[in-house]
Amino acid sequence: MLLSEDTQEALDTIMHLVENVSKFDMDGKKYNGSIFLLLALVKKVQNLTEFRPWEDSLPNQSSVSAGELSRGKRFGLYALGTYRASWETDNDAIAEKMGVNQEDVLYTWFKDDDE
């Protein structure tokens, strides 16, 4: 046998999905090519050979303090809010996207590179 038991099981699952996908994807892309199967197998093998050992090597506890975690979360939410706010044009919508009061929006200036 050339394939491990896990890989053979993954191949069988993928083949079953490919055979039955047309039932749910009537107008979608045809899955007759081998590239779809190959990519799915490569992903499964990567998960089997790389992810599990990596996951097993992780420590049980993090060395990140609660304060550092809180600051990271705050900065991340601020970055996401800034991106979402950059699509808005009025201060009310910008404040909502940033999660702040409208009166806390002091100045805005969003400009596309092509302008």
C-alpha positions as CSV (number, residue, x, y, z in Angstrom):
1,M,0.0,0.0,0.0
2,L,1.5,3.3,-1.1
3,L,-0.9,5.6,1.0
4,S,-1.2,5.6,4.7
5,E,-4.6,4.7,6.2
6,D,-5.4,8.3,7.0
7,T,-4.5,9.5,3.4
8,Q,-6.5,6.7,1.9
9,E,-9.5,7.7,4.0
10,A,-9.0,11.3,2.9
11,L,-8.9,10.2,-0.7
12,D,-12.1,8.2,-0.3
13,T,-13.9,11.1,1.3
14,I,-12.7,13.5,-1.3
15,M,-13.8,11.1,-4.1
16,H,-17.2,10.8,-2.5
17,L,-17.6,14.6,-2.3
18,V,-16.5,15.1,-5.9
19,E,-18.9,12.4,-7.1
20,N,-21.8,14.0,-5.2
21,V,-21.0,17.7,-5.5
22,S,-23.1,18.0,-8.7
23,K,-26.2,17.3,-6.7
24,F,-25.8,20.6,-4.8
25,D,-23.9,22.7,-7.4
26,M,-26.1,22.4,-10.5
27,D,-24.8,25.5,-12.3
28,G,-21.4,25.6,-10.8
29,K,-18.0,24.6,-12.0
30,K,-17.5,21.1,-13.2
31,Y,-15.2,19.0,-10.9
32,N,-14.1,16.5,-13.5
33,G,-10.4,17.6,-13.5
34,S,-7.7,15.9,-11.4
35,I,-6.4,19.3,-10.1
36,F,-9.2,19.6,-7.6
37,L,-8.6,16.2,-6.3
38,L,-4.8,16.8,-6.1
39,L,-5.2,20.1,-4.2
40,A,-7.6,18.5,-1.7
41,L,-5.2,15.6,-1.1
42,V,-2.2,17.9,-0.7
43,K,-4.2,19.9,1.9
44,K,-5.2,16.8,3.8
45,V,-1.6,15.5,3.8
46,Q,-0.3,18.8,5.0
47,N,-2.8,18.7,7.8
48,L,-1.8,15.2,8.7
49,T,2.0,15.7,8.5
50,E,2.4,19.4,9.6
51,F,-0.5,20.6,11.6
52,R,-0.8,17.8,14.2
53,P,2.9,17.8,15.1
54,W,2.9,21.6,15.3
55,E,-0.2,21.5,17.5
56,D,1.3,18.9,19.8
57,S,4.4,21.1,20.2
58,L,2.5,24.0,21.5
59,P,2.8,24.7,25.3
60,N,-0.2,24.2,27.5
61,Q,0.0,27.7,28.8
62,S,0.8,31.0,27.1
63,S,3.5,33.4,28.3
64,V,1.4,36.3,27.2
65,S,0.0,38.2,30.1
66,A,-3.6,39.2,30.4
67,G,-2.6,42.9,30.0
68,E,-0.7,42.1,26.8
69,L,-3.6,40.1,25.4
70,S,-6.1,42.9,26.3
71,R,-3.9,45.5,24.5
72,G,-3.5,43.2,21.5
73,K,-7.2,42.8,21.3
74,R,-7.8,46.5,21.6
75,F,-5.3,47.3,18.8
76,G,-6.7,44.6,16.6
77,L,-10.3,45.9,17.0
78,Y,-9.1,49.4,16.4
79,A,-7.3,48.3,13.2
80,L,-10.4,46.5,11.9
81,G,-12.6,49.4,12.8
82,T,-10.4,51.8,11.0
83,Y,-10.5,49.7,7.8
84,R,-14.3,49.4,8.0
85,A,-14.6,53.1,8.7
86,S,-12.5,54.0,5.7
87,W,-15.4,53.0,3.5
88,E,-17.8,55.4,5.1
89,T,-18.3,59.1,4.3
90,D,-20.2,60.6,7.3
91,N,-19.1,60.9,10.9
92,D,-22.1,58.9,12.3
93,A,-21.2,55.8,10.2
94,I,-17.5,56.2,10.9
95,A,-18.2,56.4,14.7
96,E,-20.3,53.3,14.5
97,K,-17.7,51.4,12.6
98,M,-15.0,52.5,15.1
99,G,-17.2,51.7,18.1
100,V,-17.0,55.3,19.5
101,N,-19.4,58.1,20.1
102,Q,-20.0,60.5,17.1
103,E,-18.6,63.4,19.1
104,D,-15.3,61.5,19.5
105,V,-14.7,61.6,15.7
106,L,-12.6,64.7,15.5
107,Y,-11.2,64.6,12.0
108,T,-11.5,62.3,9.0
109,W,-9.6,62.2,5.8
110,F,-9.7,59.0,3.7
111,K,-8.2,59.2,0.3
112,D,-7.8,56.5,-2.4
113,D,-4.4,56.3,-4.1
114,D,-6.0,57.0,-7.5
115,E,-7.5,60.3,-6.4
